[in-house]
């Protein structure tokens, strides 16, 4: 069975490296990771993680849009 906690760990590391290298794909990986954390939260009944990660997903989308606009201009 796929261990979502390990997958989340790998995505956290990869997204941090990519964003640090100014690669916009890191934001996408971070958003995917937040979705995985929400799934883990539902499965483990730790529902407090869900609002924070939904907020992060929205923030990632805003930051990605801003970043892409600044690169195009």
Backbone as numpy.savetxt, mean C-alpha at the origin, in Angstrom:
# Nx Ny Nz CAx CAy CAz Cx Cy Cz
-0.89 -23.08 1.76 -1.73 -21.89 1.76 -0.84 -20.64 1.76
-1.29 -19.66 1.04 -0.56 -18.39 0.94 -0.61 -17.65 2.26
0.53 -17.28 2.78 0.61 -16.52 4.03 0.56 -15.03 3.70
-0.56 -14.41 3.98 -0.72 -13.00 3.66 0.21 -12.12 4.47
0.55 -12.54 5.69 1.46 -11.72 6.49 2.85 -11.65 5.86
3.33 -12.76 5.31 4.62 -12.74 4.63 4.55 -11.93 3.34
3.47 -12.08 2.61 3.28 -11.31 1.39 3.26 -9.81 1.70
2.57 -9.44 2.77 2.52 -8.04 3.19 3.90 -7.52 3.56
4.68 -8.36 4.21 6.04 -7.98 4.58 6.88 -7.69 3.34
6.82 -8.56 2.36 7.58 -8.39 1.12 7.11 -7.14 0.38
5.80 -6.94 0.30 5.27 -5.75 -0.39 5.67 -4.46 0.32
5.70 -4.48 1.64 6.13 -3.30 2.40 7.57 -2.94 2.04
8.44 -3.94 2.03 9.84 -3.69 1.71 10.00 -3.20 0.27
9.36 -3.89 -0.68 9.48 -3.50 -2.08 8.92 -2.11 -2.35
7.75 -1.82 -1.79 7.14 -0.51 -2.04 7.99 0.60 -1.44
8.57 0.36 -0.27 9.42 1.38 0.35 10.66 1.64 -0.49
11.27 0.58 -1.00 12.45 0.73 -1.86 12.08 1.49 -3.13
10.98 1.10 -3.77 10.58 1.75 -5.03 10.23 3.22 -4.85
9.48 3.53 -3.79 9.14 4.93 -3.55 10.41 5.73 -3.24
11.32 5.13 -2.49 12.59 5.79 -2.19 13.42 6.06 -3.44
13.24 5.24 -4.46 13.95 5.43 -5.73 13.14 6.27 -6.71
12.07 6.87 -6.21 11.17 7.74 -6.99 10.50 7.00 -8.14
10.17 5.75 -7.91 9.45 4.95 -8.89 7.98 4.90 -8.48
7.11 5.39 -9.34 5.69 5.51 -8.98 5.03 4.16 -8.74
5.58 3.09 -9.24 4.99 1.76 -9.04 5.01 1.35 -7.57
5.88 1.97 -6.80 5.92 1.71 -5.36 4.62 2.10 -4.68
3.98 3.17 -5.15 2.69 3.59 -4.59 1.62 2.55 -4.85
1.67 1.94 -6.02 0.68 0.90 -6.36 0.87 -0.32 -5.47
2.13 -0.73 -5.28 2.40 -1.85 -4.38 1.97 -1.54 -2.94
2.18 -0.31 -2.52 1.76 0.09 -1.17 0.24 0.00 -1.03
-0.48 0.41 -2.06 -1.95 0.33 -2.02 -2.41 -1.13 -1.98
-1.77 -1.97 -2.78 -2.11 -3.40 -2.76 -1.83 -3.98 -1.38
-0.73 -3.57 -0.78 -0.39 -4.03 0.56 -1.46 -3.60 1.57
-1.97 -2.40 1.44 -3.01 -1.93 2.36 -4.28 -2.77 2.23
-4.60 -3.17 1.01 -5.75 -4.06 0.81 -5.51 -5.39 1.51
-4.30 -5.91 1.37 -3.97 -7.18 2.03 -4.06 -7.04 3.54
-3.61 -5.92 4.08 -3.71 -5.70 5.52 -5.18 -5.65 5.96
-6.04 -5.08 5.14 -7.47 -5.07 5.45 -8.03 -6.49 5.47
-7.60 -7.32 4.53 -8.04 -8.73 4.51 -7.57 -9.45 5.76
-6.31 -9.24 6.13 -5.79 -9.84 7.36 -6.60 -9.37 8.56
-6.93 -8.09 8.59 -7.69 -7.53 9.72 -9.06 -8.19 9.83
-9.73 -8.41 8.71 -11.04 -9.06 8.74 -10.91 -10.50 9.23
-9.91 -11.21 8.70 -9.72 -12.62 9.08 -9.37 -12.80 10.55
-8.68 -11.82 11.13 -8.24 -11.95 12.53 -9.09 -11.12 13.49
-10.16 -10.52 12.97 -11.08 -9.69 13.77 -10.37 -8.51 14.43
-9.36 -7.98 13.76 -8.68 -6.77 14.21 -9.14 -5.61 13.34
-10.40 -5.27 13.49 -11.07 -4.35 12.58 -10.55 -2.92 12.66
-9.80 -2.61 13.69 -9.24 -1.26 13.81 -8.24 -0.93 12.72
-7.67 -1.94 12.09 -6.71 -1.70 11.01 -7.38 -1.24 9.73
-8.65 -1.53 9.56 -9.33 -1.24 8.29 -9.45 0.25 8.00
-9.96 1.08 8.92 -10.07 2.51 8.58 -8.72 3.16 8.28
-7.69 2.78 9.02 -6.37 3.36 8.77 -5.86 2.99 7.39
-6.07 1.75 6.98 -5.57 1.32 5.68 -6.40 1.83 4.53
-7.70 2.00 4.72 -8.51 2.64 3.68 -8.05 4.09 3.50
-7.76 4.77 4.61 -7.22 6.12 4.54 -5.90 6.13 3.77
-5.03 5.15 4.04 -3.74 5.05 3.34 -3.95 4.84 1.84
-4.90 4.01 1.47 -5.16 3.76 0.05 -5.56 5.07 -0.65
-6.42 5.84 -0.02 -6.84 7.13 -0.59 -5.63 8.06 -0.69
-4.84 8.10 0.36 -3.64 8.95 0.37 -2.65 8.52 -0.70
-2.46 7.23 -0.90 -1.58 6.74 -1.96 -2.08 7.20 -3.33
-3.38 7.13 -3.55 -3.94 7.54 -4.84 -3.72 9.03 -5.08
-3.93 9.84 -4.06 -3.72 11.29 -4.19 -2.26 11.59 -4.45
-1.37 10.96 -3.69 0.07 11.19 -3.86 0.55 10.72 -5.23
0.05 9.59 -5.68 0.44 9.09 -7.00 0.00 10.05 -8.09
-1.23 10.54 -7.98 -1.73 11.49 -8.98 -0.89 12.76 -8.99
-0.58 13.28 -7.80 0.24 14.49 -7.70 1.63 14.25 -8.26
2.19 13.11 -7.94 3.54 12.78 -8.40 3.59 12.65 -9.91
2.61 11.98 -10.49 2.59 11.80 -11.94 2.40 13.13 -12.65
1.59 14.03 -12.08 1.39 15.34 -12.69 2.69 16.15 -12.68
3.42 16.10 -11.56 4.66 16.86 -11.47 5.74 16.32 -12.41
5.73 15.02 -12.67 6.69 14.44 -13.61 6.35 14.80 -15.05
5.05 14.93 -15.34 4.63 15.25 -16.71 4.89 16.71 -17.05
4.86 17.57 -16.03 4.98 19.01 -16.25 6.35 19.46 -16.37
